[in-house]
Amino acid sequence: MRWQRIEKSDFGYAVQVPEGWQERPPNLKNSPWETARFVDPADRRHSVIVFRGLPHPGLQALEVAERVQFSLESVGFGDFHISETQVAGRPGARLECAKHDVGRTWAVREYFVINGEVRFALGCGTSVPDEDDPLFAAMSQRMEILESEE
């Protein structure tokens, strides 16, 4: 697979998405923490959103994932599983869940990593989770946290 790197220095990260994916403006109605969206124009079955926000002081990535679970439950997601994983080369967490509607499934994989006082989440959504899980895992590993030059 060929990758394209998108750097968001204002937000302190870079992501790599498959070549050909396009960036869309953030949807702040979805979340005020949303910084970027990426879609595959040839296949609407999957997309990626990058969130950046401030965690509660002292929370680890697993605890952030647990709190996000409550938000996702409130909008109809279920089938939750949270686990430790590496994100951007650092200790992080992965939250898996799905929403089922009239024979369709929308699966979410969110990858969380903390950098100092900043929380990053790579939110991956798909209607074909078995097919997209390796892609999303690779994207979480290829994500970069940019260190400030202050």
N, C-alpha and C positions, 0 to 999 in steps of 0.2 A: 504494500500500500504506500502511496505517496502522501506526504503530509504537508500542510501549510501552517506556518507558525504565525500567530497573531499576538503581538505584544500590546498589553494595556498598561503602560508604565504609570499612568495617572492612578490606576487602581492597584498596582504592585504585583501583577502577574502576567504570564504569557501562557497561552494554550496552543495546542496543536490539534487541528481538525483535518479530516481527510481532504485532499485536494478537490476542489470543486464545490465544497460547502460554502455557503454564503452567510455573511453576517447580517443580522437584522437589528433594528434598534431595540434597546431594552423596553420591556413592558412594565412600567412602574406601577400599574394597577395590579399586576400579578404580585409584585413585591418591591418595596422601596430599596431593597438591597440588590436588585438585579442590575448587572453592569453590561452584559452582552448576551446575545442569542445567536446560535448558529444552526443552520438547517441545510439539509441536502435537497436542492431544488428538484432533483430527479426522483426522490423517494421520500414522501412525506410521512413515512412510518417511524421516523426518529428525529430527534432534535436535542440540542444541548443549550443550557443556560448557565452562566457563571454569576454567582452571588458573592458579594463582599460586604461584611458587616462587622460590628463589634460584638464579641461574645461577652457574657457576664464574666467578670474577672475570676480567674482560677479554673474555669471550665475546660475540660479536655474535649477532644473531638468526639469521643463516644457520648459524652454528656450532651453535647450540642445536638448530635444525631437523635438522642432520646427526646429532646425538647422539640425538634422539628417533627418527630413522629406525631406528637399531639396535634400540631397544625395540619398535617396531612390527613389524620384521622377525621378531623372536623369537616373536611371537604370530600369524604367518602372513600379514602384509600384504606386498604387493609393488607393482610398477608405480610406483616412486617417482619423483617430480620435485620439486625444490626450487628456488625462485626468489625474487628480491627483490621486495618489494611494500611499499606503504604500509599500516600498521595503526594505527588510532587517530591518524591524522595524523602518524605518525612513520615513519622507516625501519624496515622489518621483513622478515619472511620468510614464505613460504607453502610448506607441505609438502603434496603430494598423494600419495595411495596408495590401494590397494584390496585387499580380501580377497574371493576368489572361492570359493564353496562351492555345489556341486550346482546349477549354473545361476543362482545368485544372486550379486549383487555388493553389498558394503558399501564405499562410497567415503568416505574421510576427507580433509578439508581442514583443516589446522591453520595458524593465523595466529599468528606469534610477534612480540612486541615487548618490548624491554628498557627499563626505566625505572630508572636508577641501578643498584642492586644487585638489582632485582626483575625476574623474567621473567613475562610474561603470555602465555597461549596460549588462543586461541579455537578450540576443537576442534569441528568441524562434521562430522556423519556423515549419510550419505544412501544410499538404494538407487536414487535417480534423480539422479545427479550432473549430467547435462546440464541438467536442469530446475532444480536447486537452486544451481548455481554462481553465478548472478547474485545470489541471495538471500544466500548466504554472503559474497560479496565486499562487498555493501552493509553487512552486519552488521559486518564487520571495519573498514570505513571509519567506521561510526557509533560504534564502541567509543570510550570515553573513558578516559584515564588521569587519575585525580584526584590533584592535587598536595596533599601534606600541608600542614597549616596550622601546623606546628611552628615 
